Amino acid sequence: LVSHRFVPPKTIDGMGKLAPKGCTMIAAGDLFTLCLTSDGKVLSCGSGDCKSGDGQNQSNIGLVNGLTGVPIRFISAGESHSVAISYSGNAYSWGLNTHG
């Protein structure tokens, strides 16, 4: 028997420092969440490879490795991968990479 417990909404610790002007888009994977800031940075929090591409679990929100200095326009997340589209039209993908 699986027991689910409801956790009420709360603010994400560290969000104010990393995104003082807020987020414009959110994308959620299986065990992680991405946030696109108003200045084109991608933040992530949660668990696993899709968060930062380094395979480490992190409970605090932080910048996604590999996108530093690349202004991002759009983000999307699957079960175990993430995709970002830059303002210049380049696509970036990271995650488990078990299926191509």
C-alpha positions as CSV (number, residue, x, y, z in Angstrom):
1,L,0.0,0.0,0.0
2,V,1.4,3.3,-1.1
3,S,0.9,6.3,1.2
4,H,0.9,9.8,-0.2
5,R,1.1,12.8,2.0
6,F,0.2,16.3,0.9
7,V,2.9,18.9,1.3
8,P,1.5,22.5,1.2
9,P,3.1,25.0,-1.2
10,K,6.1,26.9,0.1
11,T,8.8,29.2,-1.4
12,I,12.0,27.7,-2.7
13,D,15.0,28.4,-0.5
14,G,17.6,30.5,-2.3
15,M,15.3,31.6,-5.1
16,G,15.4,35.3,-4.2
17,K,19.2,35.5,-4.5
18,L,19.5,33.7,-7.8
19,A,16.3,35.2,-9.4
20,P,15.7,38.6,-7.8
21,K,13.3,39.5,-10.7
22,G,11.5,36.2,-10.5
23,C,10.9,33.3,-12.9
24,T,9.1,33.4,-16.2
25,M,8.8,29.6,-16.8
26,I,8.8,26.4,-14.7
27,A,9.3,22.9,-16.0
28,A,9.1,19.7,-13.9
29,G,10.6,16.3,-14.4
30,D,10.1,13.1,-12.4
31,L,12.2,14.2,-9.4
32,F,13.4,17.7,-10.3
33,T,12.2,21.2,-11.2
34,L,13.7,23.8,-13.6
35,C,13.1,27.6,-13.4
36,L,13.8,30.0,-16.2
37,T,14.6,33.5,-14.8
38,S,13.6,36.7,-16.4
39,D,17.2,37.3,-17.4
40,G,17.6,34.0,-19.2
41,K,19.3,31.8,-16.6
42,V,18.2,28.3,-15.8
43,L,17.9,27.2,-12.2
44,S,17.2,23.7,-10.9
45,C,16.4,21.9,-7.7
46,G,15.6,18.3,-7.0
47,S,17.2,15.0,-7.5
48,G,19.4,13.2,-10.1
49,D,21.1,13.8,-13.4
50,C,18.5,16.1,-14.9
51,K,19.0,18.8,-12.4
52,S,22.5,19.8,-13.2
53,G,23.9,17.2,-15.6
54,D,26.5,16.1,-13.0
55,G,24.6,13.2,-11.5
56,Q,24.6,14.8,-8.0
57,N,21.5,15.2,-5.8
58,Q,21.0,18.7,-4.6
59,S,18.3,19.9,-2.3
60,N,19.0,23.6,-2.8
61,I,18.3,25.5,-6.0
62,G,21.2,26.4,-8.2
63,L,22.3,27.3,-11.7
64,V,22.4,24.6,-14.3
65,N,26.0,23.6,-15.2
66,G,26.9,24.2,-18.8
67,L,24.6,27.1,-19.6
68,T,26.6,29.9,-17.9
69,G,26.6,32.9,-20.2
70,V,24.0,31.5,-22.6
71,P,20.7,33.5,-22.4
72,I,17.9,30.9,-22.5
73,R,14.4,31.6,-24.0
74,F,12.5,28.3,-23.3
75,I,12.9,25.2,-21.1
76,S,11.2,21.8,-21.0
77,A,11.6,18.7,-18.9
78,G,10.9,15.1,-19.4
79,E,11.0,12.3,-16.8
80,S,14.8,12.2,-16.8
81,H,16.0,14.8,-19.2
82,S,15.9,18.6,-19.8
83,V,16.0,20.8,-22.8
84,A,16.6,24.5,-23.2
85,I,16.4,26.8,-26.3
86,S,18.7,29.8,-26.3
87,Y,17.8,33.2,-27.7
88,S,20.1,32.5,-30.6
89,G,18.1,29.3,-31.5
90,N,20.6,26.7,-30.2
91,A,19.1,23.6,-28.4
92,Y,20.8,22.2,-25.2
93,S,19.9,18.9,-23.7
94,W,21.1,17.1,-20.5
95,G,20.0,14.2,-18.4
96,L,20.3,10.5,-18.0
97,N,21.2,9.9,-21.7
98,T,20.1,6.3,-21.6
99,H,18.0,6.4,-24.7
100,G,19.9,8.7,-27.1
